[in-house]
């Protein structure tokens, strides 16, 4: 959870661990999931659909590679024009 928040450049809040206890209205079809603590009984279930997901997974890998390249170019551009090394993308 902390790594996800750090990646999104968000600060830590202890309530993150008790997201299911929030009293705000939930108006999505995932209402029941939102009101439960995290669970692990679904981990790996996607694998039985791996054959069908292969094109999507390949596209996401390409997108990830492209994002990495853009981040490197951005960092290089920032360094070249400011003289400072940019932080992580």
C-alpha positions, 0 to 999 in steps of 0.5 A: 500500500505504501509503495502505491501511494509513493508511486502516486506521490501521495502521503501516507495516512493510517486510514488507508489501512481501514478504507473499508470503514469509510462512511461515504456513499459507494455507488458502484457495482463494487460496493461489496468489495469496497466495504471489505478489508483487502483479501488474497483469495483472488490472487492468481485467478487471472491466470486461467484467462492468460491466453485471452489476455495475452494481446492486452498484456503485450500491449501494456508491456509496449506501453511500459517500454514507451513510458520508460523511454519518454521518462529518460528523454524527459530527464535528459531534456531537463538536465540539458536545459537546466543543468540539473539532473531531474528526479525520478519520473 
